[in-house]
Amino acid sequence: MVTDFSPALGLYIHIPWCVKKCPYCDFNSHAADGDIQEMLYVDALLNDLQQDLNQFFSAVNKPKIDSIFIGGGTPSLLSPEAYRRLFEGLRDHLLLADGLEITLEANPGTFESAKFAEFNALGINRLSIGVQSFNDDHLQQLGRIHNAEEAERAVEIAFQAGFSNINVDLMFGLPEQSVSDALMDIERAVALKPGHISFYQLTMEPNTWFYKFPPSLPEDDEIFNMQAVCQEKLAEQGYLQYEISAYAQNQQYCRHNLNYWQFGDYLGIGAGAHGKLSLPDGEGIIRTLKHKNPLQYQQDQATKVNHIEDRQLPLEFLMNQLRLKKGFHLNHFCLMTGLKKSRLEPALTDCIEEGLLVKNNERIVCSERGWYFLDEILQRFLV
């Protein structure tokens, strides 16, 4: 069987607290009021993990984890002591692969040199820094707690603390943003020399302040031009676009996110955390979800389980894989879903004939035109 992917198991850990809730954010995040009792939360995380292992894995062998992603909220709010206790517990419950990638999301407003050096010493080896913009006016409109100078300083501190694998998050299509503004953000990010840049469009998500009180955004044509000009600049600087919103130099891809996009399995622990697991013996594929409210979660780590029906699998697979520039191999679809290639028909052939998808030696990728109409392509696979 031809495939360029070896099934792996990731671990996602959700830290739900942040300094304050941003108006565009639809993630499960809650403004920290006073003491967040981080050690109690760490104990809840480890109990949550143990319950998932008891429910979904053999008691004989510990599962092997290839990547860990600590997201939020603002995970960098927690102390090194909390992460030391967490990692000790993870080693008791799991086998951790050699060369394990451990990503921590961090807010520039929480950076301290000594603290991040301790994070690095504990084994956290990748930082994802939520810069969003290097324009102070835009940062203020986005409700961020840092300014442009602090954002640049955060990346410098990360390098000084020993991190060599750093992602900078940037957004475009911001209120009152021009093409030149967006390009300046890219240029300032590139000048800091991170190995990875995430560059994604601001969207008005339900249950956010911006959705209820939408700001005035640039016209669609202006946003399209922003994206095109900035992508060209990133390519000039050696940042390869390997996913819709992800660009990397020297193949510093996010291993954990690649596992998501390739329909790999991952455990999800923490308040509001999601997981996806392939059950043994052909028993199907499930998605898991934990209580969103942090206090309720700490009192009850029950896992909600949703079985993905066979008829839903083609869409579930494609909405991840088609985000990748290299697309997917048809045999990989069979490997990861347990379905035959024919389950993608007739929608697959229709999209190829209409020039939205391209088939080359059993590999399916979006055409240049299809890349901009991904939502339309996915609609074809709705059942």
Wavefront OBJ file of the C-alpha trace (Angstrom):
o trace
v 0.000 0.000 0.000
v 1.400 3.385 -1.012
v 1.203 6.041 1.695
v 3.412 8.854 2.974
v 2.032 8.745 6.486
v 2.656 6.470 9.442
v -0.269 6.447 11.893
v 0.706 8.255 15.070
v -0.970 9.185 18.328
v -0.914 12.763 19.562
v -1.973 14.290 22.859
v -3.792 17.609 23.066
v -3.909 19.333 26.472
v -6.230 22.304 26.973
v -5.474 25.087 29.448
v -8.680 27.183 29.543
v -7.499 30.377 31.260
v -6.243 33.614 29.746
v -5.628 37.127 31.030
v -8.767 38.328 29.248
v -11.078 37.064 26.522
v -10.359 38.515 23.069
v -13.429 39.715 21.128
v -12.749 37.433 18.119
v -11.936 34.266 20.083
v -14.317 31.297 19.911
v -12.005 28.873 21.718
v -12.881 27.573 25.165
v -11.090 30.310 27.109
v -11.992 32.061 30.343
v -10.497 35.169 31.913
v -8.489 34.168 34.966
v -9.871 35.793 38.102
v -7.352 35.487 40.904
v -5.770 32.125 41.744
v -6.488 29.493 39.077
v -5.347 26.651 41.377
v -3.116 25.205 38.711
v -2.033 22.127 40.675
v -5.631 21.022 41.150
v -6.127 21.419 37.424
v -3.010 19.362 36.676
v -4.376 16.594 38.917
v -7.664 16.756 36.994
v -5.775 16.473 33.680
v -3.939 13.358 34.811
v -7.133 11.802 36.136
v -8.824 12.606 32.838
v -5.988 10.925 30.934
v -6.148 7.823 33.124
v -9.883 7.490 32.528
v -9.439 7.751 28.755
v -6.685 5.150 28.820
v -8.876 2.789 30.848
v -11.801 3.313 28.468
v -10.095 3.200 25.077
v -6.773 1.350 25.396
v -5.452 -2.019 26.462
v -4.369 -2.302 30.067
v -1.308 -4.296 28.973
v 0.679 -1.723 26.997
v 1.046 2.011 27.461
v 0.185 3.950 24.272
v 3.076 5.733 22.585
v 2.708 9.493 22.080
v 4.469 11.139 19.126
v 3.504 14.761 19.802
v 1.978 16.921 22.522
v 0.242 20.236 21.927
v -0.660 22.434 24.903
v -3.272 24.938 23.780
v -5.700 27.380 25.275
v -6.512 29.910 26.557
v -2.998 30.933 27.444
v -0.963 27.892 28.562
v 2.051 30.107 29.295
v 0.157 31.446 32.329
v 0.934 28.232 34.214
v 4.156 27.933 36.177
v 7.117 25.671 35.368
v 6.266 23.783 38.574
v 2.826 22.928 37.193
v 4.319 21.613 33.946
v 6.962 19.629 35.831
v 4.195 17.873 37.764
v 2.171 17.359 34.579
v 5.061 15.831 32.628
v 5.970 13.511 35.507
v 2.397 12.252 35.444
v 2.409 11.851 31.654
v 5.533 9.680 31.866
v 3.763 7.462 34.396
v 0.806 6.931 32.053
v 2.330 6.983 28.565
v 5.328 6.037 26.456
v 6.851 9.221 25.062
v 8.547 8.835 21.668
v 12.165 9.774 21.109
v 12.338 13.246 19.611
v 8.882 14.039 20.987
v 7.534 17.399 19.799
v 5.967 19.369 22.677
v 4.320 22.633 21.623
v 3.214 25.320 24.060
v 0.984 28.197 22.985
v 2.194 31.469 24.485
v 0.937 35.044 24.699
v 3.608 37.745 24.257
v 2.195 39.494 27.316
v 3.261 36.583 29.550
v 6.945 36.259 28.587
v 9.657 36.148 31.257
v 13.189 35.014 30.418
v 13.719 32.721 33.408
v 10.254 31.172 33.144
v 10.641 30.236 29.478
v 14.133 28.887 30.032
v 12.593 26.550 32.611
v 9.866 25.562 30.131
v 12.582 24.612 27.643
v 14.538 22.673 30.262
v 11.401 20.653 31.059
v 11.249 19.388 27.470
v 8.893 21.884 25.842
v 10.709 22.341 22.521
v 8.282 24.283 20.321
v 6.563 27.605 21.018
v 3.555 28.987 19.175
v 3.475 32.720 19.924
v 0.143 34.506 19.427
v 1.399 37.788 17.967
v -1.549 38.403 15.547
v -0.150 41.770 14.411
v 2.803 44.115 14.871
v 0.529 47.153 14.561
v -0.405 48.643 17.936
v -3.744 49.997 16.676
v -4.746 46.599 15.321
v -3.620 44.857 18.491
v -5.791 47.199 20.533
v -8.788 46.532 18.271
v -8.224 42.792 18.691
v -8.196 43.139 22.474
v -4.652 41.807 22.820
v -2.755 42.491 26.055
v 0.594 43.129 24.339
v 1.969 45.763 21.989
v 4.215 45.389 18.945
v 7.430 45.948 20.891
v 6.466 43.253 23.411
v 5.659 40.874 20.549
v 9.123 41.282 19.046
v 10.722 40.976 22.464
v 8.795 37.742 23.116
v 10.333 36.071 20.064
v 13.793 37.259 21.114
v 13.239 35.884 24.637
v 12.138 32.556 23.163
v 15.388 32.203 21.212
v 17.434 33.260 24.240
v 15.621 30.673 26.364
v 16.860 27.915 24.046
v 13.927 27.442 21.681
v 14.895 26.813 18.063
v 11.440 25.739 16.841
v 9.168 28.797 17.005
v 5.879 29.642 15.322
v 4.527 33.181 15.023
v 0.746 33.524 14.639
v -0.455 36.380 12.417
v -3.945 37.402 11.280
v -5.079 39.357 8.225
v -8.320 40.962 7.140
v -8.342 43.021 10.342
v -10.517 46.095 10.921
v -9.103 49.060 8.962
v -6.154 46.970 7.759
v -4.637 47.747 4.358
v -2.558 45.539 2.084
v 0.562 47.472 3.107
v -0.322 46.981 6.801
v -0.576 43.215 6.332
v 2.661 43.113 4.354
v 4.434 45.052 7.107
v 3.282 42.437 9.637
v 4.788 39.699 7.461
v 8.053 41.604 7.005
v 8.440 42.192 10.742
v 7.709 38.539 11.474
v 10.201 37.313 8.863
v 12.868 39.640 10.286
v 12.616 37.771 13.600
v 13.500 34.501 11.781
v 10.980 32.033 13.236
v 10.972 28.665 11.505
v 7.192 28.672 11.129
v 4.532 31.321 10.504
v 0.776 30.794 10.753
v -1.104 33.360 8.667
v -4.881 33.182 8.761
v -7.882 35.374 8.105
v -9.924 36.951 10.876
v -13.432 35.472 10.806
v -16.556 36.399 12.716
v -17.304 33.255 14.716
v -20.618 32.684 16.552
v -20.587 33.283 20.326
v -17.921 35.988 20.088
v -18.115 39.700 20.806
v -17.167 40.484 17.203
v -20.024 38.316 15.944
v -22.503 40.186 18.113
v -20.987 43.594 17.365
v -19.115 43.135 14.070
v -16.356 45.628 13.267
v -15.969 47.091 9.800
v -13.668 44.780 7.841
v -11.883 45.313 4.516
v -13.730 44.396 1.304
v -13.332 40.819 0.039
v -11.153 41.926 -2.899
v -8.851 43.796 -0.516
v -8.575 40.743 1.736
v -7.803 38.532 -1.276
v -5.045 40.947 -2.334
v -3.624 40.970 1.209
v -3.359 37.219 1.190
v -1.809 37.044 -2.288
v 0.812 39.742 -1.652
v 1.770 38.305 1.736
v 1.980 34.747 0.422
v 4.334 35.965 -2.304
v 6.536 37.643 0.306
v 6.597 34.510 2.459
v 7.590 32.408 -0.548
v 10.384 34.875 -1.404
v 11.744 34.419 2.129
v 11.719 30.619 1.908
v 8.523 29.940 3.845
v 6.828 27.013 2.099
v 3.050 26.942 2.338
v 2.228 23.357 3.271
v -1.296 23.961 4.607
v -3.959 26.610 4.069
v -2.629 28.857 6.839
v 0.783 27.322 7.669
v 4.215 28.262 6.257
v 7.556 26.778 7.224
v 11.266 27.122 6.497
v 13.532 24.072 6.376
v 10.588 21.690 6.843
v 9.869 22.933 10.366
v 6.290 21.740 10.007
v 4.100 21.380 13.066
v 4.176 17.627 13.546
v 1.150 17.632 15.846
v -1.044 19.591 13.444
v 0.085 17.467 10.515
v -1.289 14.485 12.410
v -4.663 16.279 12.676
v -4.733 17.182 9.013
v -3.810 13.664 7.955
v -6.748 12.296 9.968
v -4.479 10.812 12.614
v -5.555 9.931 16.147
v -5.116 12.074 19.233
v -6.221 12.062 22.842
v -7.741 15.278 24.137
v -7.645 16.144 27.834
v -8.642 19.328 29.621
v -11.728 21.532 29.789
v -13.455 21.504 26.404
v -10.737 19.346 24.798
v -11.551 17.315 21.698
v -10.021 13.990 20.700
v -10.265 11.563 17.778
v -9.550 7.841 18.076
v -9.730 4.811 15.801
v -11.091 1.921 17.843
v -9.470 -1.536 17.522
v -10.907 -4.482 15.614
v -12.816 -2.329 13.134
v -15.149 -0.926 15.774
v -15.143 2.476 14.115
v -13.821 5.971 14.666
v -14.910 8.248 17.497
v -14.583 11.872 18.512
v -14.397 12.731 22.208
v -15.288 15.894 24.111
v -14.795 17.026 27.716
v -16.827 19.450 29.856
v -16.130 23.035 28.762
v -16.575 24.787 32.103
v -13.266 24.574 34.029
v -14.896 24.094 37.440
v -17.324 21.469 36.170
v -14.441 19.758 34.376
v -12.357 19.570 37.544
v -15.271 17.932 39.344
v -16.104 15.487 36.551
v -13.737 14.303 33.809
v -16.438 12.346 31.989
v -15.772 11.831 28.267
v -18.575 12.412 25.780
v -18.206 10.003 22.853
v -19.574 10.503 19.335
v -19.197 7.718 16.772
v -18.474 8.958 13.252
v -20.877 7.168 10.910
v -19.460 5.567 7.765
v -21.443 7.966 5.586
v -19.743 10.903 7.336
v -16.187 9.598 6.987
v -15.434 10.870 3.445
v -16.233 14.461 4.471
v -14.484 14.112 7.846
v -11.361 12.881 6.058
v -11.378 15.432 3.237
v -12.021 18.493 5.385
v -8.667 17.770 7.005
v -6.572 16.350 4.156
v -7.511 18.892 1.499
v -6.124 21.652 3.738
v -2.674 20.299 2.848
v -0.945 21.525 -0.307
v 0.164 17.989 -1.163
v -3.364 16.619 -0.737
v -3.639 12.892 -0.102
v -3.104 9.474 -1.654
v -6.236 7.441 -2.258
v -4.717 4.480 -0.425
v -4.292 6.738 2.592
v -8.033 7.378 2.531
v -8.613 3.611 2.663
v -6.052 3.114 5.444
v -7.431 5.827 7.711
v -11.174 5.317 7.174
v -11.476 1.597 6.414
v -13.555 2.485 3.344
v -13.043 1.711 -0.336
v -11.976 4.395 -2.812
v -15.365 4.117 -4.479
v -16.948 5.791 -1.432
v -15.589 9.105 -2.693
v -17.596 8.807 -5.910
v -19.266 10.391 -7.818
v -18.262 13.665 -6.132
v -14.531 13.047 -6.645
v -14.829 12.531 -10.405
v -17.151 15.533 -10.713
v -14.627 17.800 -8.938
v -11.795 16.525 -11.141
v -13.790 17.086 -14.336
v -14.658 20.624 -13.206
v -11.014 21.453 -12.524
v -11.419 21.825 -8.751
v -9.295 18.773 -7.915
v -6.379 17.145 -9.733
v -5.586 13.414 -9.761
v -2.015 12.310 -10.433
v -0.926 8.710 -9.805
v -3.686 8.174 -7.220
v -2.806 11.421 -5.405
v -5.574 13.999 -5.083
v -4.749 17.689 -4.645
v -6.653 20.937 -4.985
v -6.071 22.783 -8.244
v -5.053 26.436 -8.033
v -8.701 27.302 -8.634
v -9.959 24.665 -6.210
v -7.715 25.980 -3.454
v -9.933 29.077 -3.247
v -13.175 27.085 -3.362
v -12.456 24.440 -0.735
v -15.798 24.949 1.022
v -17.591 24.330 -2.270
v -15.593 21.142 -2.853
v -16.433 19.822 0.603
v -20.117 20.536 0.052
v -20.032 17.930 -2.736
v -19.221 15.229 -0.192
v -22.041 16.022 2.211
v -24.411 13.060 2.548
l 1 2 3 4 5 6 7 8 9 10 11 12 13 14 15 16 17 18 19 20 21 22 23 24 25 26 27 28 29 30 31 32 33 34 35 36 37 38 39 40 41 42 43 44 45 46 47 48 49 50 51 52 53 54 55 56 57 58 59 60 61 62 63 64 65 66 67 68 69 70 71 72 73 74 75 76 77 78 79 80 81 82 83 84 85 86 87 88 89 90 91 92 93 94 95 96 97 98 99 100 101 102 103 104 105 106 107 108 109 110 111 112 113 114 115 116 117 118 119 120 121 122 123 124 125 126 127 128 129 130 131 132 133 134 135 136 137 138 139 140 141 142 143 144 145 146 147 148 149 150 151 152 153 154 155 156 157 158 159 160 161 162 163 164 165 166 167 168 169 170 171 172 173 174 175 176 177 178 179 180 181 182 183 184 185 186 187 188 189 190 191 192 193 194 195 196 197 198 199 200 201 202 203 204 205 206 207 208 209 210 211 212 213 214 215 216 217 218 219 220 221 222 223 224 225 226 227 228 229 230 231 232 233 234 235 236 237 238 239 240 241 242 243 244 245 246 247 248 249 250 251 252 253 254 255 256 257 258 259 260 261 262 263 264 265 266 267 268 269 270 271 272 273 274 275 276 277 278 279 280 281 282 283 284 285 286 287 288 289 290 291 292 293 294 295 296 297 298 299 300 301 302 303 304 305 306 307 308 309 310 311 312 313 314 315 316 317 318 319 320 321 322 323 324 325 326 327 328 329 330 331 332 333 334 335 336 337 338 339 340 341 342 343 344 345 346 347 348 349 350 351 352 353 354 355 356 357 358 359 360 361 362 363 364 365 366 367 368 369 370 371 372 373 374 375 376 377 378 379 380 381 382 383
